[in-house]
Amino acid sequence: MNETKEHVGPFLLLCLIGFAAFFCSYLRIPVLPLLAAQLGAGPAQVGMINGAFMLTTGLLSIPAGLLADRIGRRIPIVAGLTLTAVSSLLVAHCQVPVQMALAYLLFGAGLAAFAPGMLSLVADLMPAHRLGQAYGWYTTAIYIAMTLGPASGGLLAKHWGLRQVFLFSGTALGAVIVLALLALPQGPPRHRTELHAALAGSLDLVRDRRLVGCLLATAGSCIGFGVFLTFLPLYASQHGLDPAQVGLVFAAQAVTNVVGRIPLGTLADRCDRRLLVAAGLSCLALALAVLGQVSKLGALIACAVLMGVGMALIYTSIGALIAELVPALKRGLAMGMYNSCIYLGMMSGSTALGLALKRVGYPAGFALAGSTSLFALVFFLVLLRGGNGRDRAAS
């Protein structure tokens, strides 16, 4: 008990840093598409800007996690925060869409460096029998930040202006950097992971069809979520909603996602997790299909709530499935793959729909994004057929 209490202070500091970093970063989610459009970007270019950030994060997440094992946690975390702050300040001064895309490459690199180091520090600090609670609290702090960030960004944009949101984001991240430098826990002694061993571990993991099914479900759901994040502001603006109202729609999705995680996580421990993932993918597909058919604020919020339920169902169950399927010594690598699927999936949705929107329009585009969740559902059920969704894989 006393050992656990010794770690509470540093752990709460991690939650505070994680909350502040994601809050400051997510201030710009509803603002970036509007500023890009103001600079002359069309839907395809807006998709490419967000796609640049997501692609960079997806590609760098695994090597960044390995780097945090080699040189320690503090340097990648602080470097990630610095890159994220610089990207915000650069966007505030961009004059053409291509400059925004280049600045967002730094944002992607920053998030890829920051997230694995923070997740590793949570496990480093807390005793093994408290890790479930620790990750529950830490991810709740993150998702609360993702909830408040877009809503606050929309309000700031309405009252201060679009560029001022990015200036505020970069400046506030500077304060987070100072806090991290002064108070971030050291973590364990650094150790080396040989490259050939990491590659061999990757090959072993991708041979497990059940893990592949979980990764496909993650990528498929994130394709639809990437479409929602990127194009909802443009779609809503086209129907007369202001930035503050767009922020409310984002907040509805995020609040539902956050509130649902703890009870749905408890449910996932008591029933077949595959069924919950299937239900979540179905909710996501339905929400996207309806989204393109409505234009009133209340209806858009309802779609966002349904999407939040789907996301909570999927990710409380997928995380537990992956943790059970993969031997303990390879879970870090598996979670790196999982994180890559999240951002590469969002990047694919953002980029592909941006290219298709001129031809198909928003209603068909959102429905097309929803269909990817249905395809992912089919592959997930086929690859995870047999056994029970709560059985542990043999080491």
Summary of the structure (lengths in Angstrom):
residues: 395
radius of gyration: 20.0
end to end distance: 30.4
largest distance: 62.6
contacts: 1513
relative contact order: 0.15
helix: 85%
strand: 0%
